[in-house]
Amino acid sequence: MKKKCEMESMHWDNFFAEMHDTLIFQMHRIHSVMFRVANGLIHEASVPVKMEQLPILMCIYNCGSVSQQEVADIVHRDKSSVQRTVVTLEKKGLVSVNQDKADKRKNILRTTDTGTFVAQQIKDIVKKVEEEIFSAFKSEDKLNTINTIKETADKLELLKV
């Protein structure tokens, strides 16, 4: 008689076999590799930000001065998720949070001098991540892959979900 764990493992194997050729499964694989490479390079550079926090910090950096709600809208994350990340970034001294003078319910976010420096480092790291990821590609395959993914993302963003 097979152990319960072995039976569950067989069910997972069947599930993964069925899911292997799906877009979501393949996108997850790409996402996992990119995050692993990026987090490794970020760690090597002693940058105090994880990949999950990066979109929030870079959004604040690029906007200069922005509300938390605007950040949530731009990065397509819920306000509570943005709030948790902002608190973490603020504790690390990378962003400042100030109440809007006109609307006391609004928090206005800006990068600190340290946050600006870190954001500029991140730009360089993103380029290195791309180089690392695409080192496995021929140059024409790289261009085709980026264009295909971009076209796919553009089409998916049009979905009304």
N, C-alpha and C positions, 0 to 999 in steps of 0.2 A: 504494500500500500504506500502511495506517495505521501510525503509530508505536506502539510498545509502550505508551507512556504513555497515548496516546489510547484504546487498547483497554482498559487497566486502568481508566481513567476511566469508560468506558462501563459496565464491569462494576459499578463503585461506584454509578453513577447508577441502574442497574437495581436494585441491592441497596437503595438508599435509597428508591426508588419503592415497592418491596415492603414495606419496613419503616415507611414514613411513617405508616401508619394503626395502628400497634401502640402499646399502652400504654407499653411500655418506651421507645420512641423519643420519645413525647410527654413522658413524665416526665423524660427526659434533657434535653429542650429547656427545660422549666421549671426544672430543677435548674441548668442552665448560666446562664440569665438571672438567677436568684436569687443565685447565687454571684458573678456578675459585678457586679451592683448592690451586694451586700453588701460584697464586697472593695473596691469603689470607695469606699463610705461609710466603711468601716473605715480605709482608707488616708487619706482626707480628715481623719478625726478623730485621725490619728497613733496609732492603737491598734496595739500590736505583736503582733497575733494575726491569723492567716489563718482563713478560714471553716472549713477542715479541722480546725483546732485548737479551734475554738469549743465544740463539744459536750463535749470533755474538760474544758476550763477551767470551763465553766458547770456541769457535773456536780459537779466538786470544790467550786466555790463554793456551790452549792445544798445539798450534803451536809454541808459544814462540815469533816468529817473522814471520809475514806473510803479503802479499800484500792484498789490498782490493779486487782485482780481484780473488785471491785465496780463500778468505773468501766467496765471492759470489758463486764461483764454489762448495765449500765444503758444504755450507748450502743450496744450490739450490735456491738462491734468486737473483733478478736482482741487478746490480751494484748500481743503484740509491737508492734502498731500503737499501742496505748495507751502502751506503754513509750517508744517513739520520740517521741511527742508530749509526754509528761511530761518527758523529758530536755530537749527544746527549751524547754518552758515554764519549767522549772527554771533553765536557762541565762539566760532572759530575766528571771528574778527574780519570776515570777508565781505559782509554786507551791513549796512546800517538801516534801521527801521525807524521812520519818523511819522507821526500823525500828520495827515493832510490838514493844512490850516483852514481850508474852505469846507472840508467835509471830515469831521472828527472820526467818522466810522471807517475811513480809508487809511491804510498804511502805505506810505511811499517808501520804496526801496531804492537804494543806491549801493554801488560797490564802494568799499573803503579803498584806501591806497593799496593796502595789501591785497584786497579782492581784485583790484584792477591788475596788479602785477601777476597774480595767480591766473586770471583770465587770459592774459597775454601768453603765459606759459602754456596754458591749455591749448591755445591755437596751434602752437608748435607741436604739442603732443598729438593733436588730432592729425596733423600732417604725417607724423611718424607712424601713427596707427594705420593710416591709409597705405603708406609705403610698405609696412610689415604685412598687412593683409594682402595687398596686391603683388607682393613679391612672388606669389605662387601663380601669377597670371602673365600671359603675353600682353603687350601693350594694347593690341586691338581688342583682346578679350576683356581687358580692364574697362575700356571705353564702352564696349557693348554691354557689359554687366551693369555699369553705372547708369547708362541710358535706359536699360530695361527696368531696373529697379525704380528709377525716377518716374518713368512712364506708369509703372504699376502703382506707385504711391499716389501720383496725380489722379489716376482713375479711381482708386479706392477712397480718396478724400472726397470725391463727389457723391459717394453713397450716402443716402439718407438713412442713417441708423439711429 
